[in-house]
Amino acid sequence: MHLATVSSNRILNNLPTGISLLSSNNTVKNNTMMNAHVGIEFNCNAQASGNVTGNIINGAATGLDMVPAGSAGVTKFISLANVSAGCP
């Protein structure tokens, strides 16, 4: 399993997904995503409490997508159609 740290980035301008998590227990902190279709795509991969925090998502159709229970963390949302969508 590959664990990743994504921190202190600015991701802008109509990308399908700002950040896509392809495994569990990654660290995603202090990033800003603007005008992406999805801010952070969890792909139903569980993230440890506190590992996804301090992010700002502005102008996305969905802020957090395919989020397993207990994995959302603390994120600031601005001008979103949907804040969060869970796993099927």
Legacy VTK file of the C-alpha trace (Angstrom):
# vtk DataFile Version 3.0
C-alpha trace
ASCII
DATASET POLYDATA
POINTS 88 float
0.000 0.000 0.000
1.251 3.469 -0.892
0.480 6.218 1.600
0.599 9.767 0.371
0.839 13.219 1.876
-0.752 16.041 -0.078
-0.295 19.382 1.654
-0.225 23.122 1.039
-1.204 23.013 -2.657
-3.410 25.293 -4.751
-5.379 23.322 -7.317
-7.324 25.481 -9.779
-9.487 25.659 -12.878
-12.035 23.089 -13.945
-10.272 19.819 -13.218
-12.536 16.788 -12.861
-11.070 16.112 -9.380
-8.833 18.261 -7.194
-7.372 15.362 -5.137
-8.186 11.666 -5.599
-7.380 9.230 -2.770
-6.575 5.786 -4.150
-5.732 4.082 -0.835
-6.541 4.372 2.877
-4.858 6.485 5.570
-3.377 9.255 3.431
-2.736 12.755 4.763
-4.468 15.644 2.974
-3.966 18.947 4.800
-4.081 22.677 4.085
-4.857 22.499 0.354
-7.051 24.908 -1.614
-9.129 23.609 -4.527
-11.087 25.976 -6.766
-13.451 25.252 -9.660
-12.993 21.467 -9.743
-15.984 19.208 -10.326
-15.062 17.291 -7.111
-12.762 18.780 -4.471
-11.557 15.555 -2.770
-12.523 12.132 -4.118
-12.237 9.487 -1.382
-13.119 6.532 -3.681
-14.604 4.876 -0.544
-11.092 4.569 0.970
-11.194 5.134 4.748
-8.900 7.854 6.075
-7.800 8.032 9.721
-9.459 10.680 11.860
-7.624 13.988 11.493
-5.781 12.984 8.297
-8.000 15.106 6.031
-8.202 18.568 7.570
-7.645 22.277 6.974
-8.590 22.130 3.281
-10.608 24.792 1.449
-12.886 23.787 -1.420
-14.402 26.647 -3.432
-16.765 26.451 -6.401
-16.993 22.655 -6.775
-20.091 20.701 -7.747
-19.284 18.273 -4.880
-16.832 19.054 -2.079
-16.110 15.528 -0.801
-17.179 12.514 -2.860
-17.575 8.810 -2.023
-16.688 9.413 1.644
-16.787 6.399 3.994
-18.270 7.042 7.445
-15.884 8.853 9.805
-13.390 9.934 7.133
-14.428 13.490 6.227
-12.291 15.523 8.654
-12.575 19.301 8.825
-12.799 21.210 5.554
-14.055 24.709 4.695
-16.609 24.815 1.868
-17.460 27.874 -0.254
-20.106 28.000 -3.030
-20.726 24.259 -3.475
-23.729 22.496 -4.988
-23.192 19.473 -2.669
-20.949 19.392 0.389
-20.502 15.619 0.631
-21.611 12.337 -0.907
-21.196 8.974 0.836
-20.177 5.570 -0.464
-22.739 3.438 -2.282
LINES 1 89
88 0 1 2 3 4 5 6 7 8 9 10 11 12 13 14 15 16 17 18 19 20 21 22 23 24 25 26 27 28 29 30 31 32 33 34 35 36 37 38 39 40 41 42 43 44 45 46 47 48 49 50 51 52 53 54 55 56 57 58 59 60 61 62 63 64 65 66 67 68 69 70 71 72 73 74 75 76 77 78 79 80 81 82 83 84 85 86 87
